[in-house]
Amino acid sequence: MKKRTKKQQKTSSVQNVQPSSSTTSTTSPPPQRKSTPPTAAPGKSTATKTTPARLSTGTGTKTAPPKKPLTGTKRKEADNTETEVARKKQATEPTDTTVDPPDPVTEGLTFTYPGLGTVRKGGEGAFIDARLKLLSDTDADSGTAFVAQHGKSDPGAVTWLMRAVCVFSENAEAMTESGMQLGPVIPRLLKEATKPGRKSFDVPSRQLEKQALQVSGWTRGVLLATLKQPSPESLQKLQSIYFSKPRATTTTTTTTPEVPDIGPLDKDVLREQLWDSLDKLLDDHNGAWVHVEERSIQAIGRVADVIQDVVEMGFGKFVLAHHESPYHSGFKYSDKIASTTSRAVGPAALKNFLKNRSDVVGNDKTLAVYQKASYDPGRPEDVEARDAILDEMVKAGAIKKKVVRAVRTNGAHSPGEGTIYVQPFISTQAKKTDEYWKQSRTLLHEFMHFLTHPQFRKVARSIDQRQVMIEGVTDMLTAMMFRRFVDVVRRVPNLTRIVLGGQPYAAPPEGLFDVGYRSAGTKAMQILEEVGWDNVEAAYFLGATRYIGVEKKKKEKKTEEMEVL
């Protein structure tokens, strides 16, 4: 997108406005959490405030999670019971009266809705068609057809669409001069108008207008225009995180610094090390779930809905900028929850769990399983040898039982179906409030997986060190958001009761604020140190992975892997 000027505010006939395009694995919290997530602090690059320019900053240094302002739009819920309304109000209640800086997304745009007040009953379709013609320069009667189909059954959809098309027809000149193509915006608006998650018109908050800009792709373009891609020096460091061997970047011919060659794989060492390390990991995991106390899925679902609201406040800027964000559909997190006891435990599911955990122990600095065996994830033959060992483990009766038990007591997210699996119980082997906090963090980690942009997932599966992106970055975002979540719960008594099962407030264990996944979590923080929070969020929630210095390199296998905590 090109930089726009403040004079670009009038309506004009428009050419085609094309929005910026956006395109199964198993995990429960790994046994150790050692790294502390970075906080907001000035970093290596500085974001300059601009109106939409060519998508080009991030800041960040290694510290603890930043305290982002409690802002965000509230999602529309079908359940309007007194409890739900109270929870929603409490979770989104601002804590200070500081004045927010101008919003670069709406700055320079106008929302006066010319002609809308004079539309008579029966003229809604013609009004919409006239505005759509300005956007597509065609005589299509999409508005008339839409009103005929939805006017009686869902008049709110017509009202939303009439205002949404005005947002773009009124600002068409400014938008096209910024490089946006308006034609593809139309089907997105027609689609959003019928969703339960559409926002109501409210002048002070501009919820409807902001949502129209989000689903169109305009917001995404504006946000990316404020970012800078990593410098050549940062790209060198980042490439050494993603890949096991030097390679040219997508923007320069620079390669990563020389790294020692990895010798030939020692299959016997790999088998022995993996078998011993995974067997111990499984025993440690299962040992924590010997004695449990049931917690209903309904109670867990209420916690999930609180998390949904808090995440919208903390990550809403980038999460909502994805035109297909679940938040625009009107979904409820609680509707996505299922019990881990219902998870599939066939050979493929068990192997997938072991693949995830093999990367945990394999890259662990202390265990150094992969290093001892000279295992290189960038060599297909090494990966095949590793997978053959895991196949063998899945077939072994004794260890297979351990894997089944671990899968059934481990949180996970299924990208294909969007289901999030959570343990319907807590361990009684520790303080009850600690276990409730752990379960909340599991819910938060899996929710991050649920919000991951498909392109981020594709790129992650194309690199050598895929767990750094899939789990390391996910848990880094989780740790940052968990701090905010705890702060909100601490201040609101009703939320304390929901999250802690009626127990009095007690602070969570300090370890829950740390980034997990051992080496993968550490490397995720190294990425953050190079590019900053905004770049990480743009990559994770919008699929713009070039802002963290990586794009899809090789053809990845088409798999439907479960993402586990």
N, C-alpha and C positions, 0 to 999 in steps of 0.2 A: 504494500500500500504506500502511496505517495503521501508526503506531508501535506496536510490541508491547512488552509488559512481561515481566519475567523469570518472573512467576508463570504465564505461558501455556505450560505444559509438559506438561499432562496430555492423555490421549486423550479424545476426545469424539466423539459422532456428528456428522458433518459435513454441511453443505449442499454445494453444488457448488464445488470449488476451481478457478478458471480462472487458468491461468498468464498472466503478462504476455505480450501478443502480441509477436511480432517479425515481422515480415513474412518487345558485343565491341569493345574499342578497342586500338590498337597503340602500344607505347612501348618504346624502349630508352633508356639513359641519355642525356639531352640533352647536347649538346656541352660545356656549361659548368656547373660547380657552384660557386656563389659564396657562397651564404648558409650561415651556420653554425647548426645546429639548437640550440634552447634547451635548457638544463639544468634540472633540477628546482630550483625555488626558490620561496619564498612569492610569491604573486601577488595578483591583485585580489580574489579571493573565497576564502574559507576553507572547506574541507570540514569539516562537523561530523560527528562519529562518532555514528551513530544506528542503532537497529534499524529494520526497515522502516518508513518513513514514506511519505507520499505522494511519489511519485517527484519528488524535487526535487533538488556544489559543485566546483568545480574550483579549482585553483590553478595558477599558472604565470606565469613571466616569460621574456623572451627571453634564453636562454642556451644551454648545451650539453646533450645528452641526459642525463636523470637516470640514476643508477646504481640500478636497481631490484634488490631482493633476489633472489637466485637461488633462487626457489621455483617450485613447479609440480608437476603430476602427470605421470607418465610415461605415454606412450601404449603400448598393447599392440601388439606387432609379430608378424607371422607368422614372420618370419625370425629364428630364435633361434640363429644361428650364433655361434661364440665372438667373432668380430669385432663383430657387431652388438650383442651383450650388453655387450662392453667399451666400445664407443662410447656406448651408452645410459647406462651407469654413469658414464662420464667426463663426459658432457655435462650430467648432472643433479646431479653431486656438489656439495654445498654447500661454500662456502669459509670460512664462519665459524660460530660457535656461538651467535650472538645469538638471543635468545628472541623469537619473533614475537608481535605483539600479538594479542588475541582476534580471531577471525574473525567479523565481523558476520553472515556468512551462517549459521553454525552456532550462534552465541551464543544461549543461551536454549532451544535444542532438545535433546531427549534421544534417545539411541539404545540402548535396553535390550532391544528385541525381545521383548516379553512374549508368551509362549506358543510362541515359535519352537522352543525346545529340546524341546518335548514332542510335536512333530509326528511321527507315524509314517509309514513308507513307505506310499504310496498316499493319504495325507491332504493332500498338498501343494496340490492344487487347491481343496479345501474351505477350507484355511487362507487361501489367497490371496483366494478369493471373500468370506470373512468380513471381511477387511480392506478390500477394494474396496467393500463395501456401506457401510462407514463413510464412504467418500469420496464415493460417488455417491448413497447412500440408495436404491439399487435392489437387486433380487435377481438381477442378471445373473450368469451363470456363466462370466465371461471367464477366470477362473483355471483352472477345470476344463477348459475348452476349450484353453487354452494348454498345460497339462500334457499333455493327450492328444496334442497336435500335436508338442510339442518334448521331452517328458519323456525319451524313449529316445534320440533323435538328438542332443540337446543338453541334458543335465542341468544344465550350468552356467547355462543361461538361466533354468531354474526356480529355482535357488538364488539368482541375482541378483534375480529378480523378488520372491521371498519376502521378502528383506531390504528391497528398495526400497519395497514397499507398506507395510512396517512403519514406515519413516521417516515416511511421511505419516499413517498411521492413529494413530501414537503422538503426533504433534505437530499433529493436526488442529485442535484448539481454538486454539492459538497462531497457526496459519497463517490460519484463517478470520477470526479477530479482526483480523488484519493486512490483511485485504481480499482474500485469495487465494480463488479458486474452485477447488475440488479436482477436480471432475468431469473436466475436460479433461486433467488430469494422467495419467489412466489410460491412454489410447492411447499417450501418449508413453513411459510406462514399458514397456508391452507391446512397443513398437517397439524401444526401446534394449536390452531384455533379449536380443534375438537377434543383436545386432551384435557383430562381432569386437572392437570397441573398448570393450566393457563392462569395468568395473574389478572387480578381485577384492576380497573382504572383507579388510580389514586394519585392526585397531583403532587402532594409533598414527596412521596417516595419514588414516583415514576416507575413503579414495579412493572406495569404493562409495557411501557416503552423499553425499559431495560431488557425485558425478556424477549421482545421482538428483535432487538439488536443482537441478543445472544444467539437465538436460534437461526438468525440470518447468516451468521459468520462475521458480522461487522466487529463485534466485541473481540473475537479471536484475533482479527487482523490488527486492531488497535493495540492490544496487549503485546503482541509479538513485535510490533513496531517500536516498542520502548525497550526492547532487549538487544543485547549485543552477543554475538557468537563468540566462543572462546578464542583467545589470542593463539598465535602459532605455538607459543611456549606452553600454554595450557593444553593445547591439543596433543602435544607430545606426551604430557603426563597422563592425559585422559586415555589416549590410545593404549598406553602401557597397562592401564587398569582393565580395559575391555578385552584386550587381545594378549595372547601369550607370546607372540612374535612381532617384530617391528613391521609396520606397513604404512603406506602413504595415507594421508587423511583425504577427506573429500574436497577440502578447500585449498590444500597446498600439497606440494610434493615432499614435504618434510616427513621423515619417518621417526618413530620413537627411538630413544637412545639404544645403543647396543645392549642386549641382554644375554646372559649366558645361555648357550644352547642346552636344550633338554635332551638328555641321552635317550637311548631306546628304552621302551617300556619293559619293566620287569614284571611280568604277569603273576609270577608266584608271590612276589612281595606285595603286589597290589591286592591279590586275593587274601593273603594272610592278614594284611593290615585292615582292609575293609571289613572282613569278617569279624575280627576282634573288636574293632572300634564301633561298628554298627550294633553288634551284639550288646556291648556295654551301654551304648546310647539307648537302645530299646529297653534294657533292664531299668535304667535310671528313669526313663519316661514312665514306664508302666508302674514302677514302684510308687510313683507319686499319686496313682489313682487306685490304690488298693482299697481304701476306705472312702466312700463318697456319700454325699447327701443330695437327694433329688432337688432340682429347681425347675419349675415348669417352663416350657417354651413360651408361654404367655408372659411370664414375669421377665424372661430374658428379652422378649420382643419389646417390652416397654423400655428397657435399657437401650435397645437398638434404636428406637425412635428418638431418644434423647441424643444419642451419638449422631444421628442423621442431622439434627438441628445444629449441633455444635460444629460439625464438619462444614456445614453450609456457611456458618459464621466465619470460620477460620480459613477455609480454602475456597470459598464461594467465588472469588474473583476469577480463578482459573477453571474451577469445576463447572461453573455455570456457563463459561464461554464456549464450551463444547456444545455444538448445536444439537447433539443427540444425548446430552447429559440426562441421566435418569431423573434428575430433579425437575426437568421440564415435563415429565410424563405424569407427575402426581403420585409417584410410587410411595410406599411405606417400607422402610427397612424391615420392620417386623414381619411383613408378608413374605420376605425372602428367606426367613430363618427355618432351618430344619435340624433335626437331631443328628449328631454324629453317629448314633447307633444305627441310622438308616443308610449309612454310606456303603457303597459297593466295596466288596473285598475280594474281587476276582484277581487273577494273576496280574493283569495290567495295572489295576489300582494299587496293588501291593508293591509292584515294581516301581511304580511312579513315586510312591512314598519313599522307597529306598534310594531312588535317584536323587531326590531332594536332600535326603539326609547324608548321602554319600558325599555330596558337595560340601555339606557342613563340616563333616569330619575330615574330608579330603583336603580342604583349604585351611583348616585350623592350624595356626602357627605352631602350637605345641605338639599336636598329633602328627602334623605334616605327612599325612598318608600319601597324598599325591606326589609330594616331593621325594619321599623315600623310594617310591616305585617308578620315578621319572615319568609320571603320567602327564600328558599334554592334552587338554580338552580341545585344542585346535587341530589335533590329528584324529581323523575319523576312525582309524584302526584302533586307537587307544580307547575311544568312546565305545566302540563295539566290544572290546575286551572287557571293559568295565561293566557294560550291560549284561554280558554273558555271565559274569560273576553274580550279578544281582538276580538273574534268572535262576541260577543255581540256589541262591539263598531262599528265594520264594518257594522253591519246591521242597526244601528241607523241612521236615515236619516240625521240629522243635522251634526253629527260628520263625517259621511261617506263623505259628500261633502268636508269637510275640509281635509280629508285624500287624496281624489282624487286630490284636488288642490295642496297639498304638494308633492305628487308623481310626478305630472306633472311639478313641478318647482324645482326638486331635482336631482342632478347628481347621476348616478348609473352605475354599471358594471354588466353585465350578464355573469357569468362564462361559461355557456353552449354554448352560441353563440358567445361570445367574443365581443359583442357590448358594446360600452361605450356611455351612454346617457348624454347629456349636454344641459343646457338651451340655446335656440337659441335667447336669449335676455339678457340684463343687466338691473338692477334696476336703475331708474332715481332718486331714493330717497337719493343718496349719490354721492360723487365726482366720475366723470366718470372713471378716472384712477384707483381709488380704486376698482371699480366694475370690471374693466378689470383684475386687479391683482387677485381678488377673483375668477374670472372665470378660470384663469390660474391655480390657486391652486386646484380648483375642477378637472380640467383636469389632473393635476399631481397626485392627490389622486386616481382617478379612474384608471390611468395608472399603479400605484403600484398594485392595485387589479388585473389588466390584467396580470402583470408579476409574480404574486404569484404562487409559486410552488404548484401543486395539493396536494402533501403530507402535506405541511404546512396547507392547508385548511382542509384536513381530520383530522389532529391532533387537530386543533383549534375547530372543531365541536365535538370532543370527550371529551373536558374538561368542567368543570363547568362554568368557566368564559370565555366563548368563545369570547366575544367581546374584551377582552384584546388583543388577538392575531389578530383577524380578522380586527378590526378597530383601536385599540390602537397602535399596532406595525405599521400598515399601515400608520397611520397619523404621527407617529414619523419619519418614513422614508421620508414621504412627506415633513414634516417641514424642515428636514435637506437638502433635495434636493431643496426645494423652495428657500432657501438662495443662493444656487449655481446658480439656474436659474435666480434669480434677478440680481446677480452679472454679469452673462454673458449678459443679456439683457441690463443692464446699460452701458456696455462698447461697445456695437455694435449698432450703430444708426439704421441699417436696421432691426435688431431684435426688437428694441424699437418700430419702426413703426408698425411691425407686431403684437406684443403683446399688445400694448396700442392703437391700432386702429388709428394710425396717430397722437395721442396726444403727446406733448412733454414729456420727461421722468419726472416722479414724483415717489418718493419712495412709496412702498406699506405700508398699515397700519401695525404697529408693531405687532398687534395681529395675523397676518397671518403667522408670524414666530414661533408662539407657537404651541404646540401639543394639539390637540383637543380631543374630546370624554371624557372630564371630568375624572372620576375615571379610565376608561380604558386607557386613555392616560398617566395618572400618573403611573399606574402599568406597562405600557410598558416601561417607563423610568427606573423603578426599575429593570426590566429585563436587560435593557441595562447596568445599573450600575453593575450588577453582572457578565455579560459575555462579554461585549464590542461589538463594531460595527461589526467586522468581523463575530463573532458568530451569531449575529442577521441576517446579510445578508446571511450567509450560510444556516440558517434555512428558511428564507423567500424566497430566490430565488432558493435554491438547495434542499429544503425539508429536510435538515439534522437537524431536530428539537432537537435531543439529545444534540446539542451544546447550546441550551437554556434551557436545563433541563426538557424536556417533550417529551413523545412519546405517540402514540395512546393507550388509556386505555380501552375504552369501545366502543361497537358497536354504531355508530351514525346513525341517521335516514338518509336515502337516500333522500336528498332534493335538489332542484335546486333553491336556493335562490338568489335573486338579492343583490349585494353588493352596498350599498348606501354610499354616502359621509357623 
